Amino acid sequence: MNTATETAALPSAHGVRARFDQRTGPTTVIVFFGLLAIGLFYTGYSLFRDMDNAHVDFISWLPFVLLGVALLIALGFEFVNGFHDTANAVATVIYTNSLAPNFAVMWSGLFNFLGVLLSSGAVAFGIISLLPVELILQVGSSAGFAMVFALLIAAILWNLATWWLGLPASSSHTLIGSIIGVGVANALMNGRDGTAGVDWAQAKSVGITLLVSPVVGFVCAALLLVVLRTFVKNRELYREPKGDTPPPWWIRGLLILTCTGVSFAHGSNDGQKGMGLIMLILVGTVPLTYGLNRAMPVQEMNRFAAVAQATQASLVRTSPIAAPADPRAALTTYIRTNEMRAGVVPSLAALTGSIGAQVRQFGSLAAVPADAVGNVRNDMYLASETITRIKKNGGVAFDSETQSNLDAFKRSLDDSTKFIPLWVKVAVAIALGLGTMVGWKRIVVTVGEKIGKTHLTYAQGASAELVAMATIGAADMYGLPVSTTHVLSSGVAGTMAANRSGLQWSTLRNLALAWVLTLPAAMLLSGGLYWAMRHVF
């Protein structure tokens, strides 16, 4: 593969490149390591405080050592994600002289941090739903740790490889490939067809999003540039920067605003992937502390029990046949295969009744004893995922009352299990924010110099950033993981095409090749690592 760095740099970009060599000041170094120390201390303190409040017994140190290693790897993934993807936000402000490189990177890091803190969490749990159901239910086992280690290490390795080559590959794409690789390997190792190890409907949905987003970036950025040229006649907007001269204040403000928006949206969307995996690690290692949302008030539990009872009655009316002897196994098989059988609805009814009875018995989630937390959470996860699959796949005709009860019951289940503590958000935010402060130069050069044949103009930079900001923000609202890299780099290409300034096809070919190779490479890496780790753990 020819690397993107082999393409000749644009002559007009040499002034920008010279500013890349500015030495990092001592203040920046102090801030970096100070934030790193604060993040590690706050993470450790919060973890031990939560476990102490839950009265976790330290019978063996091994699970906690594995927890620490897993958390460091998960935060390492977000750190690599930060310096791998930050170029997409800062390339335009750097190459239009709107911000100095070092300040642009720190500014982007700050808004990546804020984006993570204010994220919804929908993307985090959408990623988890791609994992094999049997591994999620046994995430604290050796197989569960092998799954987490394999997919995170594979994603980090591929991200580092594409960063070294200067290719703006997608961290989202890489993580999805790693998850699929673990699912396929797990299925093959258990004597099943490889296609049985993945929720292909969800993978297809995510894949379509990743496929469509670059097209959206290219077309919309090109159209936006055409609209600007039609209605905004200020010639300065369509010129490349002269030397180190910054653009007019209003253009500069627009470019800084779009850089800020892309950084915030990137943090909000990409940061959630690490949060979801960290929650999976915490649930598997210290289920008493993080398996259930212990902060839910007692009055909510009373409503939960009432909704469970009403939902069970509605399901029994829909399918009055007896449930199988093992309803959990029936639902696990349904989630894995998506095959609707006669026993699925009765099994869901039986499990719903069991969950409601347990909630009534304990009175609150905080009162669930240690030896019951894992079973209660797994039952809730199975019920929630079954409701989601039935609604998505169809095959059962529910009346309006039953559907309303199911929706209310699922909300109660998700409120009880799908939560993210503040310290997890802060830890991921710091890792992603600090990651933006290092290693950004390689991909900035590719985005700023090697996509088009001419220097990036102010209008091109603003158009690409505005489209990226809007696309990623919309995806976050709908809980869809999209690639900041794909949207922004394709947006820059779209503006170059609309401007008829020419594209560097060797770079685009390398980008497309990286896009095509990312999924199979990540699958092979994670599948191979999972196989190896299963023979070690």
Buried (B, 14 or more C-beta within 10 A) or exposed (E): EEBBBEBEBBEBBEBBBEEEEEEEEEEBEEBBEEBBEEBBEBBBEBBEEBBEEBEBEEEEEEBBEBBBBBBBBBBBBBBBBBBBBBBBBBBBBBBBBBBBBBEBBBBBBBBBBBBBBEBEBBBBBBBBBBBBBBBBBBBBBEBBBBBBBBBBBBBBBBBBBBBEBBBBBBBBBBBBBBBBBBBBBBBBBEEBEBEBBBBBEBBEBBBEBBEEBBEBBBBBBBBBBBEBBEEEEEEEBBEBBEEEEBBEEEBBEBBBBBBBBBBBBBBBBBBBBBBBBBBBBBBBBBBBBBBBBBEBEEEBBBEBBBBBBBBBBBBBEBBEEEBBEEBBEBBBBBBBEBEBEEBBBBBBBBBBBBBBBBBBEBEBBBEBEBEBBBBBBBBBBBBBBBBBBBBEEEEBEBEEEBBBBBEBBBEBBBBBBBBBBEBBBBBBBBBBBBBBBBBBBBBBBBBBBBBBBBBBBBBBBBBBBBBBBBBBBEBBEEBBBBBBBBBBBBBBBBBBBBBEBEBBEBBBEBBEBBBEBBBEBBBBBBBBBBBEBBEEE
